[in-house]
Amino acid sequence: MHQKSDISIKENRYNENRFHDLFKAILKVDFKDKKTCYLAGVRTQEAPKRLMSLTSGLTYKDITYGKQLTKDLGHYTFYPIYDWEIKDVWKYINDNNIEYCKIYDEMYKHGVNLNDMRISNLHHETSIQALLLVQEIEPKTWNKISDRVAGSNTIKHLKGDAFKCPKELPYMFKDWKEYADYLAENLIDKDIYKEQLKKKISKLEKFMINDLIITDTYKTVIKTILSSDWDFTKMINFTTNPYFQAVKHYVNGTFTKDNIEVNRKYNKYIKGLI
């Protein structure tokens, strides 16, 4: 899509093809004899899972805001701006006159919510909606995308309906589970992803304690399938939200007195059960 940088890695010598798997592999190959780390820009404001993972345990010495990649080699990732809010990021950029990607300005002009602004590969499962703006913002880039990425032109015509769960259950299915099963069988083209999805769902079955949580679980599965989210980001975000976490406490019998009082009043999934 763009000219390659002189210092970029141009050959995959790491025996990994998935994006997230490459981080650990690169350090193992290129820094196998050195203690080293990545510095990354993940912020806890972006997702409940990030807040939990970056504040609940020590990673290195007194640092919680990190992740251990390979213990015996001393390889880590640290997130030094983990507690910044989005306004802190833009204030820092403005105060220090830092050059930034002007596509953010275009997204702002087109009314994109701040939390939905993402500069990434455009068929990534959490930025796929950005495909709908490329024609207006960067028409030349859109022509390259439509030639290179199968299905992108279809998304242009279907818009958000191409990768979002419909609001109403299609009439030919008896429930959301049957719809999700149909999509899994007909849209997932690799058996490995079908098996991974089945395992994810099987782990959640004991928490499907009423029709509401069953429906929301399978709606999340449908979104996962339609956006090819094989990192299962949508399912992870669903299971780490406070409502679902309360269901886990309910099923496992680990509620405290305070938990019960708060959730009896506010939790849509277990209201009336406790």
N, C-alpha and C positions, 0 to 999 in steps of 0.2 A: 504493500500500500504506500509506503514511503521509502525514501533512500535509507539504507542501513548506516548506522553510526560507525565511525572508525573503531570505536572501543567496544562495540557490542559483541556478544557471543553469537557466532554464526553457525556453529556446529553443535549438535546435541551429542555430547560425549558421556551422557549421564544415565543412559538406560532408563529414562523416564519420559513419558509423553504428557501426563497430566500436569497442568500448571502448578498446582499446590505441591505436588511431589518433587518438583524440580528444586525447590529451595533447599531442602535437606541434602539432596543429591549433589548439587553444585559445591556446597561446602565440603562434603566428604571427598570429592575428587580434587578440587583446586586448593583446599585448605586442610588437608588430612592431617598435617603435622602441626597445626596452629590452633590455638584458642581464638575464636573469632565470632562475630555476630552480624546480623542484619539490623539496621535501624529502619523501622517502618512507621507508617502514619496512621495505623488503626486507632480509632477513637471509641470509647465506650458509649458515647451518646448514640452511636449508630445502631446498636442492637443489644437486647438484654443479655444474650450469650456472652458478648464481649465484656460487658460490665461484670458479669460473674467470674469469667475466667481471668480477668486482669486485676482483680481486687481481692480475691479470696485465698490466695496462697503465695508463698515465697517462690520465686524462680531462681534468683541468684543473689546471695547475701541478703540484703534487706529490700530487694527489688521485687515487687509483685507484678509490675507491668511488663511481663515478658513471657516467652515460651521456650522451653528447652527442646532443642532439635535432636542433638545426639550427646548423651550424657558423658560417655567415655572420651569423646573428642573435645568437649567443652564448646559446643556450638549452640548458639542461642539466637533468638530474635527478640529485640526490645522495642517497645512502643512509647517513646518519651513524651508524646503529646496525647497520651491515652485519656487524660481528663479534660482536654480542651473541648469546648463547645464550638459549633460551626461559626459563631460570631467571633470567637477568639482567633480562628484561622484567618478569616478575612480581615480582621483588625491588624493582625501581624503582617499580612501581605501589604495592606495599605500603609501602615506606619513605616515600613521598611522599604517601600517602593520596589517590591519584588515582582519580577516578571512572572506572569501566570498565563495559562491557556485561555485565550479570548472566547473559546466556545462557551465558557461559563456565562459570559455576557449575553451571548445569543440565547442560551437557555433561559436566562432571566427575562429577556425581552419577550420570549414565547410563553411566559407564565409557568415554567417548570418549578415545582416546589423545591425549596432548598435541599431537603432531604433526599430528593430524587435525582439531583444533579450528579452525574457520574461520567467521568472520562475513562473509558475502558474499551476493550475489544467489544464491538457492537453486537456480537451474538453470545456474549456472556449472559448467564441466566438471570443476573440481577441488574443488567443494564440494557436488556433487549428492547425495552420500551423506547430507548433513545433512537432506535432505527426509524421511528415514526417522524423524527424531526430532521433527519439528515438531508432529505431532499431540499428542504427550505434553507438549512444552514450551510451545507456544503454539497451542492449538486454534483460537482465533479467527483467528490469522494463517493457519493451515492452510486454513480455509474460504475465505479470500480467494485463497490460492494456487491451490486446486483449481478455483476459478471462472475464474481469469485465465490460468494456465499450462497449455496443452494437454499431456496425458500425465502430469501429476503424480499423478493419482489411480491411474493404472496402475502407477506406480512404488511407490505405497503397498502394492499387492497383491503385486507381484513382488519387492519389497524389493531387496536388492543384486543379484539376478539380472538386474535390468532394465538395468544399465549395466556389469556386470563380465563379463569373459571367462570362460566356463565352464571348470571344471577338466579335464573330459573332452571330447574332440572329439565333437560330435553325430554319431551313427552314419551319417547319410545323406551325409556328406562324406568324401572320401578323405584330405584333409589340411587343415591350418589355413589354407593359402593359399586353397583352394577355398571354405572357410567365410567367410573375410574378403572374397573377391570377391563372394560371394552377398549378404553384408550390405551391401557398398558399393553394389551395383546396386539393392537393394530398400529400403534405409533412408535413403540420402542423397538428399534431395529437390532439391538444387541442383547443377547441373552444375559450377559454379565450384568447389565443395568436392570433387566427384569428381575434377576435373582436378588440384587441388592435392594431393590424396591420392596420385594416380598418380605425380606428380612426386617426392613425398617417398619413395615406395617405390622408384622407379627409381634414385634416388641411393644407395640402400642395397643394391641387388642385388649389387654386386661384393664386398660384405662378408659375404654369406650363404655362408660357406665350409663349413658342415656342417649336418646336420639339426637340431641343437640351436639354433643361432643363427637358422636359418630359422623354426623353431617359435616362438621367443621374439619374433622380429620381427613375425610375423603375429598373435601374441597381443596385442602392443601395438597393432597396426593395428585389431584387433577392439575393444579397449577404447576406442580413439579414436573409432570409429564409434558405438559404443553410448552414449557420453557426449557425442556431438556436439562433440568437442574440436577445433574448427576453428582454434584458436591452436596446435594440435599440441604442447601442453605434454607430453603423455605420450610422444610420439615423441622429443621433444627430450631429455627426462629419460633415456629409454632409450639414446639414442646418446651421451650425455655421461657415462654411468656408466663406471667404470674397466674393466670387462670388455669393453665394446664398444670403448672407446678403444684397448685392447690389440689387438683384432682389426684396427682401422684401421692400427696400427703394423705388424702382421704382414703385411697385404695390401700396404701401401705400402713395405715393406722398411726401416722406420725404427727398428727395435728397437735399443737399446743393449745392452751385455753385461748390465747390471743388470736391464734390462727383461726380457730373455730368462729369466734365472734365476728371477725372482719369478713371472713368468707361467707358466713351465713347471710350477711347483708349485701355483699357486693358481687360475689362470684356467680356468674351466669350458669356455669356448668354444674355446680353442686348446691345451688340454692334450693332449699326444701329438703335436702338429704341429710343435713347436719343440724 
